[in-house]
Amino acid sequence: MPDEAYQYPPDLLNLLVETVPMICKSKRDVVLFFTGAGVQSAITARWSEALTRDPSLVSKYEIARSVLVELNEGGDRLLRQRREVIKRIVEFEDFEGCWPNDRLKAEGLVARVRARVNKKDAFTRMDQERERERTIAQAARRAVIERQAARRRQLQELRTELGRVLAMKDPAGRGRALEKVLNSIFHHHEISVREAFAISGEAGGTVEQIDSVIEVDGEIYLVEVKAYSERLERLAVDRHVSRLFSRAEARGLIISGSGFTSAARAAAADALAHKVVVLMDLEEIVLALEAETDLTEKLREKIRAAVVDRNPYLR
């Protein structure tokens, strides 16, 4: 038989051969021990017959070794019986049933079997725990890789969609589509977004249109998106700043697809005495997408420049 077919290693097999006769008072008790462990009569029958014919010709150790070796050679077919033999020895406690002169030796042998099994179980548990930790780590790495791949795919889709929107000929349609794709870009960078909404007056009709609202580091920013063919004038900045004054804690972010005039930049700088206003070129967002840089951090840089340096238009 190949070595791997032996379920008991040689040292354990020899230990079991010593132990079983010590915990069994008679030769027939050895046969009954194995029968109780589920060993088939085909294996024990010849020893029962030998004991019937002439017990003096048979030793307890001979019976134990023969049965244990045959169990070992039984492969997977006798795995349950091999395990039951181990279990019965490890759980054995009735040493009063042993011969008086054998009790101490029997206790010592059973203790050695327990230690051998516990040591093996400990190593098995450690191996299983290492394998479990390795499996968890591999799954976590796969999840990270999959999330990164999904984000790259989404980023590519956003770049494609933004290019499509910028190529639109209809200015009004381009503006509405640009608001939506920019909100999707904010979502991608895990920036909290509220989509475009309108505020109606008491007599009905829209009195205020907000393109979107984002939150950066706990601060609320009203976002205005302009996709004009000419640079944004001061009037557009003034109108957005006036919206901020009707909201105590609100800040402003204006995104232009065509840049800002010097007058518009000056209006934003003047407003910084009362409100935080940030000017941003759409080109900056396009470049951030292409470079796969963190848009949130880019916004933080621009916000710091507006608050600390009174520069609403950091490029």
C-alpha positions in Angstrom: 0.0 0.0 0.0 1.3 3.5 -0.7 2.2 5.6 2.3 -0.7 8.0 1.9 -3.1 5.1 2.4 -2.0 4.8 6.0 -4.2 7.0 8.1 -2.3 6.4 11.3 1.4 7.6 11.1 3.8 4.9 12.3 4.5 6.6 15.7 0.7 6.8 16.4 0.1 3.3 15.2 2.7 1.9 17.6 1.3 4.0 20.4 -2.2 2.6 19.8 -0.9 -0.9 19.7 0.6 -0.4 23.2 -2.5 1.4 24.6 -5.4 -0.8 23.6 -4.1 -3.9 25.4 -3.5 -1.8 28.5 -7.0 -0.5 28.8 -8.6 -3.9 28.0 -8.3 -6.4 30.8 -8.7 -9.6 28.7 -8.1 -10.7 25.2 -11.8 -10.9 24.5 -12.1 -7.3 25.8 -9.7 -6.3 23.0 -11.9 -7.9 20.4 -15.0 -6.2 22.0 -13.2 -2.8 22.0 -12.8 -3.0 18.3 -16.3 -4.3 17.7 -17.6 -1.4 19.7 -15.7 0.9 17.5 -17.6 -0.4 14.5 -14.9 -2.7 13.1 -16.5 -5.4 11.0 -16.6 -9.0 12.1 -14.7 -9.9 8.9 -11.7 -8.3 10.6 -12.2 -9.6 14.1 -13.8 -13.0 13.4 -10.5 -14.9 13.1 -9.4 -13.6 16.5 -12.6 -14.6 18.1 -12.2 -18.1 16.6 -8.6 -18.3 17.7 -9.6 -17.4 21.3 -12.2 -20.1 21.2 -9.8 -22.7 20.1 -6.8 -21.9 22.4 -6.5 -18.4 24.0 -2.9 -19.2 25.2 -1.7 -19.0 21.6 -2.9 -15.4 21.2 -1.6 -12.2 22.8 -3.6 -9.0 23.3 -0.8 -7.1 21.5 -1.0 -9.5 18.5 -4.7 -8.9 18.2 -4.4 -5.1 18.6 -1.6 -4.8 16.0 -3.3 -7.0 13.5 -6.6 -5.2 13.6 -5.1 -1.7 13.6 -2.9 -2.5 10.7 -5.8 -3.9 8.7 -7.8 -0.8 9.6 -4.9 1.3 8.4 -4.9 -0.5 5.1 -8.6 0.0 4.6 -8.2 3.5 3.1 -11.2 5.7 3.1 -13.6 2.8 3.4 -12.5 2.3 7.1 -11.9 5.9 8.0 -14.9 6.1 10.4 -13.7 3.1 12.3 -10.2 4.5 12.6 -11.5 7.7 14.0 -13.8 5.9 16.4 -10.8 3.9 17.8 -9.0 7.2 18.5 -12.1 8.7 20.0 -12.7 5.8 22.4 -9.1 5.9 23.6 -9.0 9.7 24.1 -12.3 9.6 26.0 -11.3 6.6 28.1 -11.5 7.2 31.9 -12.4 3.9 33.6 -8.9 2.8 34.6 -10.4 0.9 37.6 -11.3 -1.8 35.0 -7.6 -2.3 34.1 -5.3 -4.8 35.9 -3.9 -3.0 39.0 -0.3 -3.2 37.8 -1.3 -1.7 34.4 -3.3 1.3 35.6 -0.5 3.8 35.8 0.9 2.7 32.5 -2.6 2.7 30.9 -3.2 6.3 32.2 0.2 7.4 30.8 -0.4 5.8 27.4 -3.9 7.3 27.1 -2.4 10.7 28.1 0.2 10.3 25.3 -2.5 9.5 22.8 -4.5 12.6 23.9 -1.4 14.8 23.7 -0.6 13.4 20.2 -4.1 14.0 19.0 -4.4 17.4 20.6 -1.1 18.4 19.0 -2.2 17.2 15.6 -5.6 19.0 16.1 -3.8 22.2 17.1 -1.7 22.2 14.0 -4.7 21.3 11.9 -6.7 24.2 13.4 -3.7 26.6 12.9 -3.5 25.5 9.3 -7.2 25.9 8.8 -7.1 29.4 10.4 -4.2 30.4 8.2 -6.1 29.1 5.2 -9.2 30.9 6.3 -7.3 34.2 6.7 -5.6 33.6 3.3 -9.0 33.0 1.7 -10.4 36.2 3.3 -7.4 38.2 2.2 -7.6 36.9 -1.3 -11.3 37.6 -1.5 -10.7 41.2 -0.2 -8.0 41.7 -2.8 -10.2 40.4 -5.5 -13.0 42.7 -4.3 -10.7 45.7 -4.4 -9.5 44.9 -7.9 -13.0 44.4 -9.1 -14.1 47.7 -7.6 -11.1 49.5 -9.2 -11.9 47.9 -12.5 -15.6 48.9 -12.2 -14.6 52.5 -11.3 -12.2 52.6 -14.3 -15.0 51.4 -16.6 -17.4 54.0 -15.1 -14.8 56.7 -15.5 -14.3 55.8 -19.1 -18.1 55.9 -19.7 -18.2 59.4 -18.0 -15.4 60.7 -20.2 -17.2 59.4 -23.3 -20.5 60.9 -22.2 -18.9 64.3 -21.3 -17.3 64.4 -24.8 -20.7 63.6 -26.4 -22.4 66.4 -24.4 -19.7 69.0 -25.3 -20.1 68.2 -28.9 -23.9 69.0 -28.9 -24.9 71.9 -31.1 -28.0 73.0 -29.2 -26.9 75.4 -26.4 -29.9 74.8 -24.2 -29.8 71.0 -24.6 -26.1 71.0 -24.0 -26.5 72.9 -20.8 -29.1 70.5 -19.4 -27.1 67.5 -20.4 -24.0 69.0 -18.9 -25.7 69.4 -15.5 -26.6 65.7 -15.5 -23.2 64.4 -16.5 -21.4 66.6 -14.0 -23.7 65.3 -11.3 -22.7 61.8 -12.3 -19.1 62.8 -12.1 -19.6 64.1 -8.6 -21.3 60.9 -7.6 -18.4 58.9 -9.1 -16.0 60.8 -6.7 -18.4 60.1 -3.8 -19.4 63.8 -3.5 -23.0 64.1 -2.1 -25.2 65.6 -4.8 -28.8 66.9 -5.0 -30.0 67.1 -8.6 -31.2 70.3 -10.3 -34.4 71.7 -8.7 -36.6 74.8 -9.1 -38.2 77.0 -6.4 -41.7 78.4 -7.1 -43.1 81.7 -5.9 -46.4 82.1 -4.0 -48.2 83.1 -7.2 -46.8 80.1 -9.0 -44.1 80.0 -11.6 -40.3 79.4 -11.1 -38.5 82.2 -9.2 -35.2 80.3 -8.8 -33.4 77.5 -10.7 -30.6 75.6 -9.0 -28.5 73.4 -11.2 -27.3 71.2 -8.4 -26.2 71.2 -4.8 -23.0 69.3 -3.6 -21.5 68.8 -0.1 -17.7 68.9 0.5 -16.4 68.3 4.0 -19.7 69.2 5.5 -20.2 72.4 3.6 -23.0 73.0 1.2 -22.3 74.5 -2.3 -24.9 75.7 -4.7 -23.6 74.8 -8.2 -24.1 76.9 -11.3 -23.1 75.3 -14.6 -22.7 77.5 -17.8 -21.8 76.2 -21.2 -21.7 79.4 -23.2 -19.5 79.9 -26.2 -18.1 83.2 -24.7 -16.4 83.7 -21.4 -18.7 84.1 -18.5 -19.5 87.7 -17.6 -19.8 89.4 -14.2 -23.6 89.4 -14.3 -23.7 85.6 -14.1 -21.5 85.6 -11.1 -23.5 88.4 -9.4 -26.7 86.4 -9.9 -25.3 83.3 -8.3 -23.9 85.3 -5.4 -27.3 86.8 -4.8 -28.7 83.3 -4.3 -26.1 82.6 -1.7 -27.1 85.6 0.4 -30.6 84.2 0.8 -29.1 81.1 2.4 -27.1 81.7 5.6 -24.6 78.9 5.4 -24.5 78.2 1.6 -21.3 78.5 -0.5 -21.1 78.8 -4.3 -19.4 76.9 -7.1 -19.6 78.2 -10.6 -18.5 75.9 -13.5 -17.9 77.5 -16.9 -17.3 75.7 -20.2 -15.7 78.8 -21.7 -13.7 80.5 -18.8 -14.4 83.8 -17.0 -13.8 87.4 -17.8 -11.6 89.5 -15.5 -14.8 91.3 -14.3 -16.4 88.0 -13.4 -13.3 86.9 -11.4 -13.3 90.3 -9.7 -16.9 89.9 -8.7 -16.2 86.6 -7.2 -13.2 88.0 -5.3 -15.3 90.8 -3.9 -18.0 88.4 -2.7 -15.4 86.5 -0.7 -15.7 89.1 2.0 -19.1 87.7 2.8 -19.5 84.3 1.0 -17.2 81.6 -0.2 -17.3 81.5 -4.0 -15.2 79.2 -6.2 -14.8 79.5 -9.9 -13.9 76.4 -11.9 -13.3 75.8 -15.6 -15.0 72.7 -17.1 -11.5 71.9 -18.6 -10.2 71.3 -15.1 -12.8 68.5 -14.6 -12.0 67.1 -18.1 -8.3 67.0 -17.2 -9.0 65.4 -13.8 -11.0 62.7 -15.5 -8.3 62.0 -18.0 -5.6 61.9 -15.3 -7.9 59.8 -13.0 -7.1 62.3 -10.2 -9.3 62.8 -7.1 -11.9 65.6 -8.0 -12.7 66.0 -4.3 -9.2 66.9 -3.5 -9.0 69.3 -6.4 -12.1 71.0 -5.1 -10.6 71.2 -1.6 -7.5 73.0 -3.1 -9.7 75.5 -4.8 -11.8 76.1 -1.7 -8.7 76.6 0.4 -7.4 79.1 -2.1 -10.7 81.0 -2.0 -10.9 81.0 1.9 -7.3 81.6 2.8 -5.8 83.4 -0.2 -8.9 85.2 -1.3 -8.4 83.6 -4.7 -11.7 82.2 -6.1 -10.1 81.1 -9.4 -7.1 78.9 -8.6 -5.7 77.2 -11.7 
